[in-house]
Amino acid sequence: MGCAISKFDSDVILQCKERRNLIKKAVGCREDFTIAHEAYIQTLKNVGRALRMFSEGGDEDEDEEEEKEEKEGEGEKEEEDTILKQKLK
């Protein structure tokens, strides 16, 4: 529903376009931050598991089962992330 005046580059229109571009960048940064935060949390879990295994003398069979369960959970999380990204676009 544009109008002829919207093609005219006034200060107000330029500010609006600049704000729109900044909001798009902010959304992209938020997605990147979410992905990085998730990777950080996963790394903390792995470090915790390694420390526990080290302190207990660890049983590798138990750890393999836990890793399988986490990988299944990660697959579901990736699907949720994909759906979320599609909704944001």
C-alpha positions as CSV (number, residue, x, y, z in Angstrom):
1,M,0.0,0.0,0.0
2,G,2.7,2.4,-1.0
3,C,2.1,6.0,-1.9
4,A,4.0,8.3,-4.2
5,I,5.5,10.2,-1.3
6,S,7.2,7.1,0.1
7,K,9.5,7.1,-2.9
8,F,10.7,10.5,-1.8
9,D,13.8,10.2,0.4
10,S,13.0,12.5,3.3
11,D,14.7,12.3,6.7
12,V,11.8,10.4,8.3
13,I,11.8,7.8,5.6
14,L,15.6,7.4,5.8
15,Q,15.4,6.9,9.5
16,C,12.6,4.3,9.1
17,K,14.7,2.4,6.6
18,E,17.8,2.6,8.9
19,R,15.7,1.3,11.9
20,R,14.4,-1.6,9.8
21,N,17.9,-2.6,8.8
22,L,19.1,-2.4,12.4
23,I,16.2,-4.6,13.6
24,K,17.1,-7.2,10.9
25,K,20.7,-7.2,12.0
26,A,19.6,-7.5,15.7
27,V,17.5,-10.5,14.9
28,G,20.4,-12.2,13.1
29,C,22.7,-11.5,16.0
30,R,20.1,-12.9,18.4
31,E,20.0,-16.1,16.4
32,D,23.8,-16.3,16.4
33,F,24.0,-15.7,20.1
34,T,21.4,-18.4,20.8
35,I,23.4,-21.0,18.8
36,A,26.7,-20.0,20.5
37,H,25.0,-20.2,23.9
38,E,23.7,-23.7,23.2
39,A,27.1,-24.8,22.1
40,Y,28.6,-23.4,25.3
41,I,26.1,-25.2,27.5
42,Q,26.8,-28.5,25.6
43,T,30.5,-27.9,26.2
44,L,29.9,-27.4,29.9
45,K,28.0,-30.7,30.0
46,N,30.8,-32.5,28.3
47,V,33.4,-31.1,30.7
48,G,31.2,-32.0,33.7
49,R,30.9,-35.6,32.3
50,A,34.6,-35.8,31.8
51,L,35.4,-34.6,35.3
52,R,32.9,-37.0,36.8
53,M,34.3,-39.9,34.8
54,F,37.8,-38.9,35.9
55,S,36.9,-38.6,39.6
56,E,35.0,-41.9,39.6
57,G,37.3,-43.9,37.5
58,G,34.5,-43.9,34.9
59,D,32.7,-46.7,33.1
60,E,32.9,-46.1,29.4
61,D,29.7,-48.1,28.7
62,E,27.6,-45.8,30.8
63,D,29.1,-42.7,29.1
64,E,28.4,-44.1,25.6
65,E,24.7,-44.6,26.6
66,E,24.5,-41.0,27.8
67,E,26.0,-39.7,24.6
68,K,23.5,-41.6,22.5
69,E,20.7,-40.1,24.5
70,E,22.1,-36.6,24.2
71,K,22.5,-37.0,20.4
72,E,18.9,-38.0,20.1
73,G,17.9,-34.9,22.1
74,E,20.2,-32.7,19.9
75,G,18.4,-33.9,16.8
76,E,15.1,-32.8,18.2
77,K,16.6,-29.5,19.3
78,E,17.9,-28.9,15.8
79,E,14.4,-29.4,14.4
80,E,13.1,-26.9,16.9
81,D,15.8,-24.4,15.9
82,T,14.9,-24.8,12.2
83,I,11.3,-24.2,12.9
84,L,12.1,-21.1,15.0
85,K,14.3,-19.6,12.3
86,Q,11.6,-20.2,9.7
87,K,9.1,-18.4,12.0
88,L,11.4,-15.4,12.5
89,K,11.9,-14.9,8.7
